[in-house]
Amino acid sequence: MVSLFSVEGLSGLLFFCFIGLTLAGAVIATSARSLIRSVAGLALCFLGVAGLYYYLNSPFVALMQILIYVGAVCVTIIFAVMLAGSSELKQLTQRNGLVGPLAILASGILVFALAGLALKTEWLAAPCLVNRGTVEDLGQSLLTTYSMSFELISVVLLVAVIGSLVLARQGRDK
Amino acid sequence: MEILVLSNSLHTYLVIGALLFGIGFYGLVQRQTFIGMLISAELILSGASLNFMAFNRFLAPDPTVGQVFTLFIMAIAAAECAIALSIIIAVYRNYKSIDTEDVVDLQG
């Protein structure tokens, strides 16, 4: 029995705020008519997910989530919207009216199946922990066990930056 | 008030991850512009990382594995976002539109 005004109660309340933020942001991101609003919803959703990461004992990943997703990805998408995009307001082409309900049905079935699977399975906890998962442990494993993947991901990022520059530059003289 | 300690259970996070995945899937099917589809793909990716982080917190013997994996997902998502946006801008320059129904030159 946890009282609402104890520490656990307040943190539980905050947890619900983060869940609400995540789901509301996701719904806004997929259903808003104008693209700028849906990018704003995406940023809200990422903030909520960062809060959930905080509850999962990983403050470093939570801060990286805010830094990378809210700070970089959302801003980049906003720049692309300003460069390329009108909103979906004018609805250039009409499509079959069944698409919306069928999409809701399909994603509902997916959510139902995944959530049912998650709730029904007996998850077995690990018998022992090899470390506590602090920022120090994270840095050590990132530079020892996963150092190869770490270097590879930097190469991937470099190639992505060069590739996007080349792609966006083509046809600019026209 | 059992509901207030929900943050300490694996199932909560798995259900939220499934919901994020489902909402992202709905957006991916229903959206009509490339940027909208990109936004939905980011939602799907964040649902997947939330699952990784939940398993990492509750089940993994080494609690750094999931965090490292989530950081890698973030890096891949950032790279994917940069490439996709530059493709979108190149498409916009050629077609003057980001509507998915307009870019159908290869359609038979």
Interface residues (C-beta under 8 A of the other chain):
Chain A: M1 V2 S3 L4 E8 G9 S11 G12 L13 F15 F16 I19 T22 L23 A26 V27 A29 T30 S31 L35 S38 V39 L42 C45 F46 V49 L52 Y53 Y55 L56 N57 S58 F60 V61 M64 Q65 I68 Y69 A72 V73 T76 I77 F79 A80 V81 L83 A84 G85 S86 E88 Q91 L92 T93 R95 V99 G100 L102 A103 I104 A106 S107 G108 L110 V111 L114 A115 A118 L119 W123 L124 A125 A126 P127 C128 L129 V130 N131 R132 G133 D137 L138 S141 L142 Y146 S149 I153 V156 L157 V159 A160 V161 G163 S164 L165 L167 A168 Q170 G171 R172 K174
Chain B: M1 E2 I3 L4 V5 L6 S7 L10 H11 T12 Y13 L14 V15 I16 G17 A18 L19 L20 F21 G22 I23 G24 F25 Y26 G27 V29 Q30 R31 Q32 T33 I35 G36 L38 I39 S40 E42 L43 S46 S49 L50 M53 A54 N56 R57 F58 L59 A60 P61 D62 P63 T64 V65 Q67 V68 T70 L71 F72 M74 A75 I76 A77 A78 A79 E80 C81 A82 I83 L85 S86 I87 I88 I89 A90 Y92 R93 N94 S97 I98 D99 E101 D102
